[in-house]
Amino acid sequence: NVARQVLRHADASHGAGHPAIVFADERLLAAGELQELGWPELRHQVAVLAARLQAMGVRRGDRVVAYLPNVPQTLVCFLAVASVGAVWSVCSPDMGPVAVLDRFRQIEPVVLFACDGTLHGGQAHDRTAVVAELLAQLTSVRDAVLVPCLDGAADVQAWAAPGRGLHRWADLLAGEAVCEPKWLPFDHPLWIVYSSGTTGMPKPTV
C-alpha cells in the first residue's frame, strides 16, 4: 500500500526533526511565512480520514475524487483514499464544470472532496457554484466534503441532494483512529489521470 510506504518512516523522520510537508500559498508567501505539517499529525489526519471514509461505506476499488488545489489537505485525502484501497482522481479548481464532469462522470465516484475556492494572483475565486453544479451532475456521489481554502464559511447545504451526506473538513478530522493501511496486490489500481480531451472525451488512464 502506497500510504503504508509513505508513513513507514514517520517516527524516525519526526525524531530527526524533518517535517512531512512544507507549504506556502500566496498569503503565506506575502507574509514571508511557511506552514509545516509534522509526521505525527499527517499520520493522525490520514488515519482519521480513512476511518471516516470507511464509515461512509467506501470500499476497495471505489473511486474517490477531489476538486482541490495543491494544498496539504489534498495529500491527506489521497493517502486516506489509498489507505482504504479506493482509487483516487483529482482535478484542479481552475478547471470549469464541463471539463471536470467530462472526466469524473466516466469513473462514477462515490465521494467528492471540494474546496470553497482558491487564491490566485491576489484574487479570491469562489468555486462553490461550480461544486454545486458538479454534484448536481455526479449522481453516483454519496458524500461530499467541503475543504476550506478561502474563508471556510461556505454553506454546504447548497450542495444538498436526497441521500447525500454533507461534511465539513474539520468535523471529519475530529477524533482519533489508528492508521493501518490495507494490504493490496502489487497491481491494485491507485490513481486515475486523463488525456487532454483535445481529440474527443478525455481518456482515463489507471
N, C-alpha and C positions, 0 to 999 in steps of 0.2 A: 504494500500500500504506500503510495507516494506520501501521504500525510505522516505515516509512521517513519519514513525515511527522513522527512524534513525535521521532525521533532525528536529524533532519537538521541541527538547530542545536546538537547536543550539545557540540561543541568550543567554539563561541562562548559558550554558556551556562556551560560549565565555566570557561572563561577569564575570564568576568565574575564568577566566584565564586558562581554560583547552583547549589544542589543540584537533583537531579532529583526527589527525594522527601523530604519531611519527615514523620516518622511518630512516633506515640506510642500505646502501648497502656496498659492500666491500671497495669501495673508501672512503666513509664517515667514516667507522669504522677505516680504516688505518690512517685517519687524526684526529681521536678522535672526530668526529662531528656527530650530529644528525640533521635530517631535520624535520621540523614541518609544518603541514598544518592546518590553523585555520578553525574554523567552518564557518565563513562567506565566506571564499574562497572556501571551499568544497561545500557549498550550491550554490555559484555562478557557479562553474565549472559544477556541476550536472545539474543546470537549463539550462545553455547554451548548454551543450552537448545534453540534452533531446530535446531541441528545434531543434538542428541540425539533430538529428535522425528523428524527425517528418518531417523536410523539405526533408529528403531523402526518405520519404514515409514509414517509419517504423510504423507499426500499432500494436494494441493489438493482442497478440498471435504470432507475427512474432518471429523468432529465430535470435538472435544476438550472435555471438561467438567471442572469443578472444584467441589469441596465445600470451600470456603475462606472465611475471614473477610476483612475489608478490611485486608489487610497488604501490604507491599511485594512479597512473593513472588507474590501474585495478579496484580499488574500485570506482573511479569516473565513469568509464564505467558501472560497474554493477548497481550502483544506478541510473544512467541515463536511462539504459535499463529498470530497474524495474519501474521507474517513468512513462514511457510511456506505460507500460503494456505488453512489449515484454518479451520474455523468454531468459534467459542468459545461456551460457555454455562456459567453458574455458578449455584450455589445456596448460600445461607448455611448454615453448620453449626448454626444454631439451628433448622433445619428437620429434621423427623423423616424416617425412611426412606421411608414411604409417599408423602409429599409430593414428595420428591426423585425417587423412582422413577417417579411419575406424569409427571414432566417428562422426565427423562433417557431413559427407555425408548423414548419416541417418536422420539428422534433418533439412536439407535444409535451411541453414542460409541465410539471406538477406544482412547482414553486417558482415565484419570481421575486428576486431581491431588486429593489429600485431606489434610486436616490430622489430627493426632492428637487435637486438642481445642481448646477456646477458654477464655479467661479472661473471666468476666462477673460483675459485682457482687462482685468479690473472691473468686470461687469458680472452681476449675478444673473444666471439664466435659469429661470424656473422651468422644471420639466414635469410638474405634477399633472398637467393636462395631457402630456404625451403618455405618461404612465397610465392614466385613466383610459386612454384610447387603446393602449396595448392590452390592458386587462379586459376591455370590452370585447376584443377580438380573440384573445387567447383563452378559449373556453376550457381548455384542459387544466388551467391553473387553479389549484385548490386553495393555495395560501399565498398571500402577498406580504412582503416585509418592507417597510419604509426605513431606509438608511439615510439619516440626516447628513447632508453635505453642505447645506446652507444654514438656515436658522433652526431647522428641526421642528418648525411649527405647522408643517403641512398637515392637512386634515385627511387622514387615511380613510375616513368614511366616504370620501368622494370616489374611492376605489371599490366600494361595496358591490357585491353581487350575491344572489342567493347561493348558499352553500359554500361560500368562500371565507376563509379565515383571514383576518387582517391583524398585522402585528407591527409593533414598533421595535426597532433595534435594541434599545436599552431594556425593554421588557424581556426580550428573548434572552439577553445575556445575564439576567438576574439569576442568582442561584449557583449551585455547584454541580460538577459532574466529573467523572473520571474519563480521561482521554484514552480510548482503546480502539484504534482504527481496525477495521475489519481486514482479515487476511483475504487476499483476492488472487485469482490466477494472473500470471505474468501478462497475458494478453487482454486483461479486462479493460473495457473502454474507459477513458479518463476524461476526455475533453473533446468538444466538437467546435471546429473552426469552419470558416466558409470562404468560398471563392468570392470574387468581387461582385459578381452579378451583372457584369457589363454585357454578357452574351446570353442573357436569359436569367432564370432564377438563380440566386446564389446556391452553390452546391455544398452541402455539409460534408465535412471530412472528419472522420473519427480518428 
